[in-house]
């Protein structure tokens, strides 16, 4: 293995606090979406939308007609979006499926990342192969922390996978996982977050060569939670990597900047989205147009910052190719951001679009800065979802970033951002899907997306992640167990709801 870069973070005097089991997995925030949208959860985007479904329909038809006359293409309107979808089982017998990738090699295979340290293969005929593509259980930290009282949970493990854009010819792919810390790391720290490159075995296209590992980057993690772990190649050929703020809660404690938190600290990789060149440099290169490449007071890998736990994100495979990020919130709000080069997305000055006080996280302050320490603006989310609605009913606890739908299986979903939430509670498997659309004025509206044939139109399972194949079709990755144990993990493809 070649020498990887290692990111260390300093320890301060504060001690780790459990904070309700560290709020492991951090979660969602949203104001109520457009009342004209039907569904259990309704609300509005950050700008209020007019009620009255009849008026909306008439207005929408008039707008569409006007766009037709001028030859313009209107932004998708809420009334066109289906209120429910169906699910088609793709794979079962997994433990905790956290990520899905499809190599662009003509085989029509799916790679499924299982948190326990396995990458499984669904072949081109739709069969889950018994032998794993990659087995890293001897390198991944043992997963499943017992917090007592039967509460077993973990955010560590094998977290993400991305195939190189030229995978069909070079057989290279990249993974992110938690590995045990070194004896030289601070005693109170938890683990290391590692990004590595592997190659496919010369003996079989359905087996990776475990001895081919080339470690690109290791980051010393203060706590077990807020790992991020998503790996995505952009259309520019560079690898994007999301990392949480280090864990604990409120971006405070051991390993967190005591003054501004890790999310706002450009000298640490924690709480950031990174962008690196895996085809040049040793062990990687820095793209020349990264926003802080010439800044001595910032890490050159940083693409954007101010995140709590950007667990799942994606580029739109059509349109302008925008980068959508689901950033898991603290106690009150979840958010989805459209991320741009060098942007500051607010944590821990803000949670979602609301002011945030680390010392009093359940009471948003009336006022807070609108700019970061460098005078840069704090960019607002396009979607904010509260943990509870206006009637006090639970909405969710951890946003799961999704994808702009570019497939053909579900009519009316084209161009719509589909995302979700882990569950309404850690004690009940009750995940949710949502849709979000951009309105003509640039604001966004969202609503719950029902599941046809399920009780109350709900998933009835923990939603661990969403996935996308090369055709633009979407998948939901689920489990019935909170703990990363057992074989209740299932992967479904999103299809049209039955008539």
N, C-alpha and C positions, 0 to 999 in steps of 0.2 A: 504494500500500500504506500502511495506517495504521501509526503508530509502535507497535512491539511492546515489551513489557517484556523486558529482557535481564538474565540472571543471570550475574554474573561470579564466579569463584572465585579465591582467592588462591594464589599460587605459593609453595611452601616450598623449602627447600634440597635436599631429596631429589631424585634424578634418576630418570627413567623407566628401568625394567629390563624386559627382554623377558620374563623368567619363562616359559620354554617357549612362546615366541610369545604371551606375555601371557595364556596359558590362554584365549585369545579364545573367548568364548562361555560361559565358566564353567559349572559343571555340577552333577551330581546327588548325592544322598545318601540312603541308606535302610537301615534295619535290615531284617532278613529278615521276610517276611510270613507269615501263618498257614500252618503246615505242612499244614493240611487242604486248602489250595488247591493244585490241580495247576498245573504250568507250569514253565518253565525257571528262572524267578526266583521263589522263594518266600521269605516272611519274615513278620515280625510288625509290628504297629503299635507305637507308643511304649509300649504296655502289652502284655505277652505274652498270646497266645491259646492255648487248649488244643489239643493235637494230636488225632489220631484222627478220621478222617472219619466213621466209623460213629457214634461218640458224638455228633459235631456234628450229624449228620443227625437222630438221635433227639431231641437237645436242641432243635434248631431246630423240629422238628415240634411238640414239646410247647409251646414258647414261642408259636408261631403259633396253636396251639389255644387257649392261654390268652388271647392277644390277641383272638381271635375271640369268645370268651365274654364278654369285657369290652367289646367293641365298639370296641377301640382299633386303631390302624394301626401294625403293627410296622415298625421300621427295616429296610430291605432286608438280607438275610443273604447271606453269600458263596456258599452253595451254589446260589443262584438266578441268579447272574451267569454269562452265557455265557463259556466259556474261549477262544473265538475268534470272529472276525468276518470278513466278506468286504470287498473293496474294489472299487468301481465307478469306472472312469476318467471324470472330468468334463472335464479340460482337460490338454493337453500342449503342448510347444513353448515353454514358459516358461523363464526363467533361474533365478531363486531366489524362488519364491512365498512371501511371509512373512506375509500376512494375507488374510482373506476377509471380506466383508461383503455382506449382502443388503438393499437399500433396501426400505422398507415402502411401496411405491408401486403394488403390484398387477402389476408387470411380470414377476415371478419371475426377475429378473436376478441375477447374482452379480458383484460387483466383486472382482477379485483383484489384490493389491498385489505387484508384482515389485520386488525389492531394487534393481535397476539404475535405477529411477526411473520406472517405468510402472505405470499402473492399467489392467488389461485387463477386458473385459466378456464374460461368458458370457450370451448372451441367453436369453429364456424358452423357446426351443426346444433349448437345450443346446449352442449353437454358440459357440465362442470367436471373437469378432469380430476381424478383422485390424487394424483401427485402434484405438489405445488410447483409453480414456476420458480419461486425463490423462497427459501426457508432461512430466516434470520433469527429464529428463536434463541440461538446461542449468543446473539449479539445485542438483542433488544432487552431492556430492563424487564424483569418480571412484572407483569401488569396485574392490577387488581388490589387496591389499597382498602383495607378493612378499617373503616372509621368507627366501628362499633354499632351495636343495635341492628345488625343485619345490613348496614349500609356499606356496600362494596362498590367502589367506583374508581376510575382512572382516566386520565387524559393522555397518558404516555403510551408509547408503543410504536408500531410501524404506522406512519401517519399519511404518507403521500407518495405518489409515483408519477413520473412524466417520461414519456418516450421521446428520444431525440427526434427532431424534425426529419432527419435522414435515417431513421431507424431501419427502413427497408434495406438499406445498403450497409450501414455501419453497426447495426444491432446493439446500440448503446441506449441505456435508460438510466434514470436517476431516482433515488428514493430518499425519504427523510424519516429518521427514527430516533428514539431516545435510547442511548447506550449508557451503561454505568459510568459515574464520574471517576476521575482518577484520584489517587491518594494525595496528590498535590493540590487538588481543588479544595475550596473552603469546606470545612466539615459540615456546616449547616446547609450546604447546597444539595440539590437533589440528584441531578443527572447531567448528561450532555446531550444536546440536540445535534445530530449529525446529518449532513447531506453527502451522499456517496453516489458514485457512478458504478454501474455494473455492465457486463456484456452477456449476451446470450451464449449458451453453450454451443460449441462446435458439433456436439453429438446429437442435439435435439432442439428444434425451435421452440419447444414447450418447456425448456429448462434453461434457467440462467446459470452462469458459472459463478458459484459463490466465492471462488478464489480470485475473481477478477476485480474485487472491490478497490476503487480508488477514492479515498476520502477527500472531499473538496473543502469542507468547512465543519467545524465543531464550535458550538456555543455552550458555555457553561450555564446551566439553568438553575436559578435560585430555588424555585418550587416546582412541584409536579404538574401544575396546571398552566394554562395559557401558552401552549406550545406552538399554535398555528400548525405548520407542517405541510401546507399546500405547495406543490411545485407545478408550474405552468410555463410552457414556452410561448412567448409572444410571436407575432408575425415577423418581428425583427430578428428572430433566431436566438434571442437571449432568454436565459432562464430566470423567471420571477419566483420568489420564495417569500412566503408570509411567516412572520414570527410574532408570538404574543409578547406581552410586556414583562414576562418572567414568572408570573403567577402570583399566588397569595390573593389579595383583594385590594382594590382601590389604588393599585400601583404604588404600594408602600411596603416596607419591611426589608429584610435582608436581601441584598442584591439590587435594590431599587434606588434610584437617585433621590435622596431625601428632600431635595428642594423642588424639583420639577417633575419627578417621576421618569421612568424609562421611556414612556411614549413620546415625551417632548425632548429627550436627550439625544442629540444627533451623534454623540460619541459612543453610543452603544447600538448594537444591532437589534436589541429587544424592542418590541413594539413597532416594528417596521415592515415594509415590503421592500425586499432587496431585488436587485437586477444585476446579474453577472453573466460573463461570457465563458461558457464551458468548453469552447473550441480553441481558446488561446490562453496563454498565461500558465503559471504554475503555482498553485493547482487550478487557478481560474484567472480570467482577466476582468478588468473593469471597463465597461463600455465608455467611450470617450464622451458621450453626451449624457451620462448620468448627472443628475442635478448638482451634486456636491463633490464632484470629482476633483475640483481645484480648491476646495475649502479645507484648510488645515484643522478646523474645529469640528469636522464631521466625518463620518465613515463614508468612503466613496461608493460602497455597495448600495447605499440607501437610495431607493426610488421615491418613496413616500413614507410619512411617519404620522405619529399621533394615534396609534391603534392600541386597543386593549387585547384583542385576540382575533386577528383576521383569519379565522379558521378555514374558511372556504371562499375562493374567489375564482373568477373566470373572465376571459375576454369574449366579447360578442363575436361569433364567427361570421357575422354578416354586418351590414350597416357600416358604422364608423369604427368598429372594432374596439369599442370602449371597454375599460376594465371595471367590472362590478365586484365589489368586495362586501361580504357580510362580516361585520365586526361585532363580536359578542359583547353585550353590555354587562353592567354591574348588577344593581338591585332593581332598577326601574325601567330602563329603556334599552331596546335593540336598534341596530341601524344597518342600512345598506348605503354604501357610498359608490359614486363613480369617481375613480381615482385617476389623478393626473400627475404628471411629472413634478416632483418636488413639493407636492401638496401636504399640508398639515391638517389632519382630520380630528384634532381637538382633544383626544384623551391625554391626561386626566383633568383638563380644564373643563371639558364638557363630556357628558354622557348622552349620546345621540345629539339632538339639537338643544338640550337643556344644560344649564350650568351645573357643575358638579363640585362638591366639597369632599375631599378624601376623608376628612375627620367626621363628616356627617352625611354619609352616602345616600341615605333615604330621604333627605330633604334638599331639593335643588335650591341653591341660592337664587335670589332675585336677579342679581347682576354678576357678571364675570367678564374677564377680558374677551375681546373679539379678535385679538391678535396674539400670536405666539411671542416668545422672548426676542425673536429677531425682527419683530414688526410685521411678520407675514400674516395674512388673514387665516382664520380658522374656517375650513370649508365645511359646509353643512351636508348632512346626509340627504339622499333623495327620498328615503323612506325611514320613518321612525315608528317603532312598534312598542307600546307599553306592555309591561308584564301582566297588567290587569286592565280591563275595559272600564268604561264609565259607570257600569253597574257593579264593579268590583269582581267580575268574573275573570278567571285566569285566561290569558291569551297565549303565553309561552314563557320559556326561560332561557333559550339560547338560539339565536338566529343561525340558520344554515344557509350560507350563500349559495346561489344557484346559477342559472344560465338563461340567456335570452334564447327562446325557442326558435330554431331554424329548421326543424324537421317538417314532415308532411303527414304524420299519422293523426294529428289532432287538429281538426279544422278550427280556425279562429284563434289559435294560439300563436301563430306566426308573429315574431317580433315582440312578444310579451316576455317579460322577465319572470321566471318561475323560481321561487325560493321556498324556504320552509323554516320550521322551528322544531327543536329537539323534542319538547314535550311541554305540557302545561304544569308538570310537576316531576320531580325526581322519583316520586313514589308511585307513579302511574305511567304506563306507556301510552302516551297521548300526543304523538307528533302531529304537525300541521303543515299543509302546503299553502302557499300564497301565490298570487299573481300581482304584478305591478306593471302599470303602463304609464307612458309619458303623455301628459296632456298637451294641448296646443300651446299653452302659455309657458311650457317648460317645467311645470311642477309635475309631480308623480302621484298617482292614486293606486291603492292596493286593496285587495280583499282576499278572504280565505277561498281556497280552491278545494271544493268537496271531492270526496272519493266515492264513486258510484259503487253500490253494493256493500258498503261498510256501515256498521251501526253509527247513526248520527252523521254519516258522511265523513267520518274521521279515519285516520290511519289505523289507530288502535295499536300502534307500535312506536318505539322510540325512533325518531328520524336522525340517523347518524350523518348523512350527507346526501347530496344529489350527484349524478354523473351524466356524462354526455358522450355519445358515440360520434363517429365521423359523419354520419348522415344527419346529425343535429337532433336525433331523438334523445329523450331524457330518461333517467333512471332514478329511483329512490332506493337508498341503502338503509336498511332497518334492522332492528333486533327487538326481541321481547324482554331481554334482560338488561338491567342497568349495568350490572357488572360485566366486564369483558370475559365471560365464561359461558360454557355450554355451546349448543349448536342451534340457537334460535335465529341466527343472522340470515336475513333474506334480502335479495335484490329483485326489484320489480322494474319493468319498463312502463312508462306512462303511455297510455293509449286512449282513444276516444271512449267516452262513456257509452254504455249500451243504450240504444234508443228506448 
